[in-house]
Amino acid sequence: MSFDSLGLNPDILRAVAEQGYVEPTPIQQQAIPAVLQGRDLMASAQTGTGKTAG
């Protein structure tokens, strides 16, 4: 899966690529679509899995 397939805004996709991210982590794959649908989200994942990439 790629970030392109998650339905992100082109500006966000560009920023993600500029930061060197190539593919989303499992937590990102599950969380991003839910957030884009406006759903509330409570998630848990191990440290280093991309929850607060920046």
N, CA, C and O atoms as a Maestro MAE file, in Angstrom:
{
 s_m_m2io_version
 :::
 2.0.0
}

f_m_ct {
 s_m_title
 :::
 protein
 m_atom[216] {
  # First column is atom index #
  i_m_mmod_type
  r_m_x_coord
  r_m_y_coord
  r_m_z_coord
  i_m_residue_number
  s_m_chain_name
  s_m_pdb_residue_name
  s_m_pdb_atom_name
  i_m_atomic_number
  :::
  1 25 0.853 -1.175 0.000 1 A "MET " " N  " 7
  2 3 0.000 0.000 0.000 1 A "MET " " CA " 6
  3 2 0.898 1.237 0.000 1 A "MET " " C  " 6
  4 15 1.972 1.241 0.601 1 A "MET " " O  " 8
  5 25 0.441 2.273 -0.678 2 A "SER " " N  " 7
  6 3 1.194 3.529 -0.715 2 A "SER " " CA " 6
  7 2 0.352 4.644 -0.104 2 A "SER " " C  " 6
  8 15 -0.854 4.493 0.089 2 A "SER " " O  " 8
  9 25 0.999 5.758 0.196 3 A "PHE " " N  " 7
  10 3 0.254 6.913 0.689 3 A "PHE " " CA " 6
  11 2 -0.724 7.405 -0.375 3 A "PHE " " C  " 6
  12 15 -1.788 7.924 -0.038 3 A "PHE " " O  " 8
  13 25 -0.375 7.247 -1.664 4 A "ASP " " N  " 7
  14 3 -1.266 7.663 -2.754 4 A "ASP " " CA " 6
  15 2 -2.626 6.984 -2.663 4 A "ASP " " C  " 6
  16 15 -3.646 7.592 -2.985 4 A "ASP " " O  " 8
  17 25 -2.647 5.746 -2.232 5 A "SER " " N  " 7
  18 3 -3.892 4.978 -2.203 5 A "SER " " CA " 6
  19 2 -4.792 5.341 -1.024 5 A "SER " " C  " 6
  20 15 -5.906 4.827 -0.926 5 A "SER " " O  " 8
  21 25 -4.335 6.211 -0.133 6 A "LEU " " N  " 7
  22 3 -5.117 6.556 1.057 6 A "LEU " " CA " 6
  23 2 -6.050 7.742 0.854 6 A "LEU " " C  " 6
  24 15 -6.821 8.079 1.753 6 A "LEU " " O  " 8
  25 25 -5.992 8.378 -0.306 7 A "GLY " " N  " 7
  26 3 -6.892 9.494 -0.575 7 A "GLY " " CA " 6
  27 2 -6.467 10.806 0.050 7 A "GLY " " C  " 6
  28 15 -7.304 11.667 0.320 7 A "GLY " " O  " 8
  29 25 -5.181 10.966 0.281 8 A "LEU " " N  " 7
  30 3 -4.682 12.202 0.885 8 A "LEU " " CA " 6
  31 2 -4.633 13.341 -0.132 8 A "LEU " " C  " 6
  32 15 -4.499 13.111 -1.333 8 A "LEU " " O  " 8
  33 25 -4.743 14.542 0.356 9 A "ASN " " N  " 7
  34 3 -4.622 15.755 -0.446 9 A "ASN " " CA " 6
  35 2 -3.248 15.786 -1.114 9 A "ASN " " C  " 6
  36 15 -2.258 15.393 -0.496 9 A "ASN " " O  " 8
  37 25 -3.171 16.248 -2.371 10 A "PRO " " N  " 7
  38 3 -1.880 16.298 -3.066 10 A "PRO " " CA " 6
  39 2 -0.795 17.069 -2.306 10 A "PRO " " C  " 6
  40 15 0.375 16.690 -2.352 10 A "PRO " " O  " 8
  41 25 -1.168 18.138 -1.612 11 A "ASP " " N  " 7
  42 3 -0.178 18.887 -0.826 11 A "ASP " " CA " 6
  43 2 0.384 18.030 0.312 11 A "ASP " " C  " 6
  44 15 1.577 18.087 0.610 11 A "ASP " " O  " 8
  45 25 -0.476 17.249 0.935 12 A "ILE " " N  " 7
  46 3 -0.031 16.351 2.003 12 A "ILE " " CA " 6
  47 2 0.868 15.262 1.426 12 A "ILE " " C  " 6
  48 15 1.901 14.932 2.009 12 A "ILE " " O  " 8
  49 25 0.475 14.704 0.278 13 A "LEU " " N  " 7
  50 3 1.300 13.678 -0.365 13 A "LEU " " CA " 6
  51 2 2.691 14.208 -0.689 13 A "LEU " " C  " 6
  52 15 3.688 13.510 -0.505 13 A "LEU " " O  " 8
  53 25 2.753 15.429 -1.167 14 A "ARG " " N  " 7
  54 3 4.040 16.040 -1.491 14 A "ARG " " CA " 6
  55 2 4.889 16.202 -0.221 14 A "ARG " " C  " 6
  56 15 6.083 15.902 -0.224 14 A "ARG " " O  " 8
  57 25 4.269 16.673 0.851 15 A "ALA " " N  " 7
  58 3 4.996 16.857 2.109 15 A "ALA " " CA " 6
  59 2 5.487 15.522 2.665 15 A "ALA " " C  " 6
  60 15 6.605 15.431 3.171 15 A "ALA " " O  " 8
  61 25 4.661 14.500 2.571 16 A "VAL " " N  " 7
  62 3 5.052 13.166 3.035 16 A "VAL " " CA " 6
  63 2 6.269 12.683 2.247 16 A "VAL " " C  " 6
  64 15 7.227 12.172 2.825 16 A "VAL " " O  " 8
  65 25 6.223 12.848 0.932 17 A "ALA " " N  " 7
  66 3 7.342 12.423 0.079 17 A "ALA " " CA " 6
  67 2 8.610 13.219 0.389 17 A "ALA " " C  " 6
  68 15 9.708 12.663 0.417 17 A "ALA " " O  " 8
  69 25 8.451 14.520 0.620 18 A "GLU " " N  " 7
  70 3 9.612 15.360 0.931 18 A "GLU " " CA " 6
  71 2 10.290 14.942 2.235 18 A "GLU " " C  " 6
  72 15 11.494 15.133 2.407 18 A "GLU " " O  " 8
  73 25 9.510 14.371 3.146 19 A "GLN " " N  " 7
  74 3 10.075 13.900 4.411 19 A "GLN " " CA " 6
  75 2 10.687 12.509 4.276 19 A "GLN " " C  " 6
  76 15 11.279 11.989 5.222 19 A "GLN " " O  " 8
  77 25 10.541 11.912 3.097 20 A "GLY " " N  " 7
  78 3 11.168 10.622 2.845 20 A "GLY " " CA " 6
  79 2 10.331 9.402 3.168 20 A "GLY " " C  " 6
  80 15 10.828 8.276 3.143 20 A "GLY " " O  " 8
  81 25 9.056 9.624 3.473 21 A "TYR " " N  " 7
  82 3 8.189 8.484 3.762 21 A "TYR " " CA " 6
  83 2 7.731 7.857 2.450 21 A "TYR " " C  " 6
  84 15 7.324 8.563 1.527 21 A "TYR " " O  " 8
  85 25 7.799 6.520 2.370 22 A "VAL " " N  " 7
  86 3 7.467 5.823 1.132 22 A "VAL " " CA " 6
  87 2 6.146 5.075 1.249 22 A "VAL " " C  " 6
  88 15 5.299 5.165 0.361 22 A "VAL " " O  " 8
  89 25 5.969 4.344 2.330 23 A "GLU " " N  " 7
  90 3 4.716 3.625 2.514 23 A "GLU " " CA " 6
  91 2 4.250 3.766 3.956 23 A "GLU " " C  " 6
  92 15 5.066 3.846 4.875 23 A "GLU " " O  " 8
  93 25 2.937 3.795 4.151 24 A "PRO " " N  " 7
  94 3 2.405 3.977 5.500 24 A "PRO " " CA " 6
  95 2 2.616 2.731 6.362 24 A "PRO " " C  " 6
  96 15 2.653 1.604 5.868 24 A "PRO " " O  " 8
  97 25 2.751 2.974 7.651 25 A "THR " " N  " 7
  98 3 2.847 1.869 8.602 25 A "THR " " CA " 6
  99 2 1.454 1.276 8.789 25 A "THR " " C  " 6
  100 15 0.470 1.890 8.375 25 A "THR " " O  " 8
  101 25 1.346 0.103 9.401 26 A "PRO " " N  " 7
  102 3 0.021 -0.492 9.612 26 A "PRO " " CA " 6
  103 2 -0.956 0.433 10.348 26 A "PRO " " C  " 6
  104 15 -2.128 0.503 9.979 26 A "PRO " " O  " 8
  105 25 -0.490 1.140 11.380 27 A "ILE " " N  " 7
  106 3 -1.403 2.032 12.100 27 A "ILE " " CA " 6
  107 2 -1.862 3.174 11.202 27 A "ILE " " C  " 6
  108 15 -3.017 3.592 11.278 27 A "ILE " " O  " 8
  109 25 -0.975 3.681 10.356 28 A "GLN " " N  " 7
  110 3 -1.349 4.744 9.421 28 A "GLN " " CA " 6
  111 2 -2.334 4.225 8.375 28 A "GLN " " C  " 6
  112 15 -3.271 4.932 8.006 28 A "GLN " " O  " 8
  113 25 -2.132 3.008 7.899 29 A "GLN " " N  " 7
  114 3 -3.032 2.414 6.911 29 A "GLN " " CA " 6
  115 2 -4.447 2.291 7.454 29 A "GLN " " C  " 6
  116 15 -5.417 2.459 6.715 29 A "GLN " " O  " 8
  117 25 -4.564 2.001 8.728 30 A "GLN " " N  " 7
  118 3 -5.881 1.836 9.338 30 A "GLN " " CA " 6
  119 2 -6.487 3.160 9.778 30 A "GLN " " C  " 6
  120 15 -7.695 3.361 9.654 30 A "GLN " " O  " 8
  121 25 -5.659 4.061 10.289 31 A "ALA " " N  " 7
  122 3 -6.172 5.294 10.876 31 A "ALA " " CA " 6
  123 2 -6.512 6.369 9.852 31 A "ALA " " C  " 6
  124 15 -7.539 7.035 9.982 31 A "ALA " " O  " 8
  125 25 -5.680 6.549 8.845 32 A "ILE " " N  " 7
  126 3 -5.881 7.654 7.900 32 A "ILE " " CA " 6
  127 2 -7.241 7.585 7.210 32 A "ILE " " C  " 6
  128 15 -7.937 8.600 7.173 32 A "ILE " " O  " 8
  129 25 -7.658 6.442 6.661 33 A "PRO " " N  " 7
  130 3 -8.984 6.410 6.026 33 A "PRO " " CA " 6
  131 2 -10.122 6.746 6.995 33 A "PRO " " C  " 6
  132 15 -11.071 7.435 6.622 33 A "PRO " " O  " 8
  133 25 -10.031 6.265 8.223 34 A "ALA " " N  " 7
  134 3 -11.074 6.553 9.212 34 A "ALA " " CA " 6
  135 2 -11.141 8.041 9.519 34 A "ALA " " C  " 6
  136 15 -12.228 8.612 9.599 34 A "ALA " " O  " 8
  137 25 -9.991 8.666 9.690 35 A "VAL " " N  " 7
  138 3 -9.941 10.101 9.983 35 A "VAL " " CA " 6
  139 2 -10.481 10.903 8.805 35 A "VAL " " C  " 6
  140 15 -11.216 11.871 9.000 35 A "VAL " " O  " 8
  141 25 -10.125 10.510 7.587 36 A "LEU " " N  " 7
  142 3 -10.611 11.226 6.402 36 A "LEU " " CA " 6
  143 2 -12.121 11.103 6.235 36 A "LEU " " C  " 6
  144 15 -12.748 11.943 5.591 36 A "LEU " " O  " 8
  145 25 -12.703 10.057 6.816 37 A "GLN " " N  " 7
  146 3 -14.157 9.894 6.791 37 A "GLN " " CA " 6
  147 2 -14.833 10.670 7.919 37 A "GLN " " C  " 6
  148 15 -16.057 10.651 8.048 37 A "GLN " " O  " 8
  149 25 -14.029 11.353 8.734 38 A "GLY " " N  " 7
  150 3 -14.576 12.152 9.819 38 A "GLY " " CA " 6
  151 2 -14.907 11.349 11.063 38 A "GLY " " C  " 6
  152 15 -15.601 11.838 11.954 38 A "GLY " " O  " 8
  153 25 -14.420 10.133 11.126 39 A "ARG " " N  " 7
  154 3 -14.713 9.288 12.273 39 A "ARG " " CA " 6
  155 2 -13.772 9.600 13.424 39 A "ARG " " C  " 6
  156 15 -12.623 9.990 13.215 39 A "ARG " " O  " 8
  157 25 -14.274 9.425 14.646 40 A "ASP " " N  " 7
  158 3 -13.430 9.529 15.831 40 A "ASP " " CA " 6
  159 2 -12.518 8.311 15.864 40 A "ASP " " C  " 6
  160 15 -12.851 7.252 15.332 40 A "ASP " " O  " 8
  161 25 -11.377 8.479 16.492 41 A "LEU " " N  " 7
  162 3 -10.399 7.401 16.470 41 A "LEU " " CA " 6
  163 2 -9.648 7.330 17.787 41 A "LEU " " C  " 6
  164 15 -9.174 8.342 18.303 41 A "LEU " " O  " 8
  165 25 -9.549 6.141 18.316 42 A "MET " " N  " 7
  166 3 -8.668 5.869 19.442 42 A "MET " " CA " 6
  167 2 -7.784 4.711 18.988 42 A "MET " " C  " 6
  168 15 -8.285 3.636 18.656 42 A "MET " " O  " 8
  169 25 -6.487 4.929 18.975 43 A "ALA " " N  " 7
  170 3 -5.579 3.914 18.448 43 A "ALA " " CA " 6
  171 2 -4.420 3.687 19.399 43 A "ALA " " C  " 6
  172 15 -4.052 4.558 20.188 43 A "ALA " " O  " 8
  173 25 -3.867 2.516 19.302 44 A "SER " " N  " 7
  174 3 -2.703 2.159 20.100 44 A "SER " " CA " 6
  175 2 -1.748 1.379 19.213 44 A "SER " " C  " 6
  176 15 -2.159 0.477 18.482 44 A "SER " " O  " 8
  177 25 -0.477 1.730 19.283 45 A "ALA " " N  " 7
  178 3 0.547 1.024 18.521 45 A "ALA " " CA " 6
  179 2 1.882 1.217 19.222 45 A "ALA " " C  " 6
  180 15 2.055 2.143 20.014 45 A "ALA " " O  " 8
  181 25 2.811 0.341 18.922 46 A "GLN " " N  " 7
  182 3 4.126 0.412 19.536 46 A "GLN " " CA " 6
  183 2 4.842 1.704 19.169 46 A "GLN " " C  " 6
  184 15 4.516 2.348 18.173 46 A "GLN " " O  " 8
  185 25 5.814 2.070 19.981 47 A "THR " " N  " 7
  186 3 6.666 3.221 19.698 47 A "THR " " CA " 6
  187 2 7.376 3.021 18.361 47 A "THR " " C  " 6
  188 15 7.831 1.923 18.042 47 A "THR " " O  " 8
  189 25 7.462 4.109 17.581 48 A "GLY " " N  " 7
  190 3 8.166 4.048 16.304 48 A "GLY " " CA " 6
  191 2 7.334 3.574 15.138 48 A "GLY " " C  " 6
  192 15 7.876 3.203 14.097 48 A "GLY " " O  " 8
  193 25 6.004 3.581 15.300 49 A "THR " " N  " 7
  194 3 5.146 3.079 14.225 49 A "THR " " CA " 6
  195 2 4.496 4.174 13.396 49 A "THR " " C  " 6
  196 15 3.657 3.879 12.546 49 A "THR " " O  " 8
  197 25 4.864 5.437 13.624 50 A "GLY " " N  " 7
  198 3 4.372 6.514 12.775 50 A "GLY " " CA " 6
  199 2 3.136 7.236 13.257 50 A "GLY " " C  " 6
  200 15 2.462 7.893 12.464 50 A "GLY " " O  " 8
  201 25 2.821 7.133 14.533 51 A "LYS " " N  " 7
  202 3 1.630 7.822 15.036 51 A "LYS " " CA " 6
  203 2 1.795 9.334 15.038 51 A "LYS " " C  " 6
  204 15 0.832 10.062 14.794 51 A "LYS " " O  " 8
  205 25 2.993 9.812 15.310 52 A "THR " " N  " 7
  206 3 3.236 11.259 15.374 52 A "THR " " CA " 6
  207 2 4.416 11.647 14.500 52 A "THR " " C  " 6
  208 15 5.310 12.370 14.941 52 A "THR " " O  " 8
  209 25 4.419 11.177 13.282 53 A "ALA " " N  " 7
  210 3 5.527 11.482 12.368 53 A "ALA " " CA " 6
  211 2 5.668 12.986 12.214 53 A "ALA " " C  " 6
  212 15 4.676 13.708 12.117 53 A "ALA " " O  " 8
  213 25 6.897 13.444 12.191 54 A "GLY " " N  " 7
  214 3 7.056 14.876 12.029 54 A "GLY " " CA " 6
  215 2 8.449 15.345 11.938 54 A "GLY " " C  " 6
  216 15 8.688 16.545 11.800 54 A "GLY " " O  " 8
  :::
 }
 m_bond[215] {
  # First column is bond index #
  i_m_from
  i_m_to
  i_m_order
  :::
  1 1 2 1
  2 2 3 1
  3 3 4 2
  4 3 5 1
  5 5 6 1
  6 6 7 1
  7 7 8 2
  8 7 9 1
  9 9 10 1
  10 10 11 1
  11 11 12 2
  12 11 13 1
  13 13 14 1
  14 14 15 1
  15 15 16 2
  16 15 17 1
  17 17 18 1
  18 18 19 1
  19 19 20 2
  20 19 21 1
  21 21 22 1
  22 22 23 1
  23 23 24 2
  24 23 25 1
  25 25 26 1
  26 26 27 1
  27 27 28 2
  28 27 29 1
  29 29 30 1
  30 30 31 1
  31 31 32 2
  32 31 33 1
  33 33 34 1
  34 34 35 1
  35 35 36 2
  36 35 37 1
  37 37 38 1
  38 38 39 1
  39 39 40 2
  40 39 41 1
  41 41 42 1
  42 42 43 1
  43 43 44 2
  44 43 45 1
  45 45 46 1
  46 46 47 1
  47 47 48 2
  48 47 49 1
  49 49 50 1
  50 50 51 1
  51 51 52 2
  52 51 53 1
  53 53 54 1
  54 54 55 1
  55 55 56 2
  56 55 57 1
  57 57 58 1
  58 58 59 1
  59 59 60 2
  60 59 61 1
  61 61 62 1
  62 62 63 1
  63 63 64 2
  64 63 65 1
  65 65 66 1
  66 66 67 1
  67 67 68 2
  68 67 69 1
  69 69 70 1
  70 70 71 1
  71 71 72 2
  72 71 73 1
  73 73 74 1
  74 74 75 1
  75 75 76 2
  76 75 77 1
  77 77 78 1
  78 78 79 1
  79 79 80 2
  80 79 81 1
  81 81 82 1
  82 82 83 1
  83 83 84 2
  84 83 85 1
  85 85 86 1
  86 86 87 1
  87 87 88 2
  88 87 89 1
  89 89 90 1
  90 90 91 1
  91 91 92 2
  92 91 93 1
  93 93 94 1
  94 94 95 1
  95 95 96 2
  96 95 97 1
  97 97 98 1
  98 98 99 1
  99 99 100 2
  100 99 101 1
  101 101 102 1
  102 102 103 1
  103 103 104 2
  104 103 105 1
  105 105 106 1
  106 106 107 1
  107 107 108 2
  108 107 109 1
  109 109 110 1
  110 110 111 1
  111 111 112 2
  112 111 113 1
  113 113 114 1
  114 114 115 1
  115 115 116 2
  116 115 117 1
  117 117 118 1
  118 118 119 1
  119 119 120 2
  120 119 121 1
  121 121 122 1
  122 122 123 1
  123 123 124 2
  124 123 125 1
  125 125 126 1
  126 126 127 1
  127 127 128 2
  128 127 129 1
  129 129 130 1
  130 130 131 1
  131 131 132 2
  132 131 133 1
  133 133 134 1
  134 134 135 1
  135 135 136 2
  136 135 137 1
  137 137 138 1
  138 138 139 1
  139 139 140 2
  140 139 141 1
  141 141 142 1
  142 142 143 1
  143 143 144 2
  144 143 145 1
  145 145 146 1
  146 146 147 1
  147 147 148 2
  148 147 149 1
  149 149 150 1
  150 150 151 1
  151 151 152 2
  152 151 153 1
  153 153 154 1
  154 154 155 1
  155 155 156 2
  156 155 157 1
  157 157 158 1
  158 158 159 1
  159 159 160 2
  160 159 161 1
  161 161 162 1
  162 162 163 1
  163 163 164 2
  164 163 165 1
  165 165 166 1
  166 166 167 1
  167 167 168 2
  168 167 169 1
  169 169 170 1
  170 170 171 1
  171 171 172 2
  172 171 173 1
  173 173 174 1
  174 174 175 1
  175 175 176 2
  176 175 177 1
  177 177 178 1
  178 178 179 1
  179 179 180 2
  180 179 181 1
  181 181 182 1
  182 182 183 1
  183 183 184 2
  184 183 185 1
  185 185 186 1
  186 186 187 1
  187 187 188 2
  188 187 189 1
  189 189 190 1
  190 190 191 1
  191 191 192 2
  192 191 193 1
  193 193 194 1
  194 194 195 1
  195 195 196 2
  196 195 197 1
  197 197 198 1
  198 198 199 1
  199 199 200 2
  200 199 201 1
  201 201 202 1
  202 202 203 1
  203 203 204 2
  204 203 205 1
  205 205 206 1
  206 206 207 1
  207 207 208 2
  208 207 209 1
  209 209 210 1
  210 210 211 1
  211 211 212 2
  212 211 213 1
  213 213 214 1
  214 214 215 1
  215 215 216 2
  :::
 }
}
